[in-house]
Amino acid sequence: MLCTCPDEATAERLARGMIENRHAACVNILPAVRSLYRWEDRVKDESESLMIIKTTRSHFFVIEKWLEEHHPYDVPEMLALDAEHVSEPYLRWLRSAVST
């Protein structure tokens, strides 16, 4: 799952919350992302941080609801990417790290 944040501190706060609540097994934070997008009929050019959230398919909606409550954006990016291939040991760890 991908989700952008206004800055690295926000991304870290959200990542810790998701991991502590066992919604995600791991969150990578890429601190220097430049985003160009349309918002309120204007083109914006902003620095953001990108979270790559590792979780199970069943937890997407749990994280979606959690981020809607905790994310500072009015419309946070929540983009799920299906993994075509995942190693079995990694998948076992991932499943054990999130609540069922």
N, C-alpha and C positions, 0 to 999 in steps of 0.2 A: 504494500500500500504506500502511495506517495502522498505527502502533505507538506505544503510550504508554510513557513512562519515568518513573521516580520524580522526576527533576529535570532541569533544563536541562543541567547538566554531563554527566550520563549520556547524554542525547540527543545532545549535541555529540560525545562520544567515539564513540558508536555510528555516528553519521552520518559522521564522518571515516573510520572504519574501512571502512564500506561503500563510500564514494567512492574511497578510496585503493586498495581491492581491486577496483575497477571492477565492483562488484555493482550499484551505483546511480549514476545520472547526477547526481542532485540530491536533497537532503533539506531540506525546510522544517521548521523547528522552531517550534512554537507553545508559548511558555513557560508560559502560564497557563491550564491546563485543570483544571477541577474534575470529578472522577470519583466517581460514586456507584455502587457495585456490591456484589454478594454474594460473599463469600469465606469459606470454612470456616464456612458457615451463619450468618454475621453480615453485616449491612449496613455497608459501609465508606464513608467520605467523605474523599477524599484529593485533594491538589493533585498534578498530574502535568504533564509536558510531552508534547506530541504531535508525533511525526515523521510527515511526509507524504513518503513515499519514492517517487521517480520512477525506474522501471526498466522493463524489458521483461517480458512474460509469462513468458518462458523463465527469467528470473532469480528469479522468486518463490521457487522451491524452494531455490535457492542462498542467498538471503537468509534464508529460513526456517531452514535448517541453521546458517548463520553466527550468526543472532540467538540460537538455542537455545544456542550455545556461549558467547556474549559478553554476553547480556542478564542483568541481575541478578534479574529476576522468575522465579519458578518456572514460570509460565505466561504468557509475553509475548503481548500482543495482536499478531496478524499478520492483517490484514484486507485482502484484495486488492479493488480496485474496478476494474472494466473501464471503460476510456475509450471512450465511444461515438464521439466525434469527436476527432481530434488533427490539428493542422496538419502538413502534410508536412515543412516545414522543421524544426519542433520534433521530430518523430519521427526524422528523419535524424540530428539532433544527439544525441538520446537514445540511439539505437542505436550511434552512434559513441563514446559516452562509457562504455558498459558493455562488458565483455569478451565475446567471442562463444564 
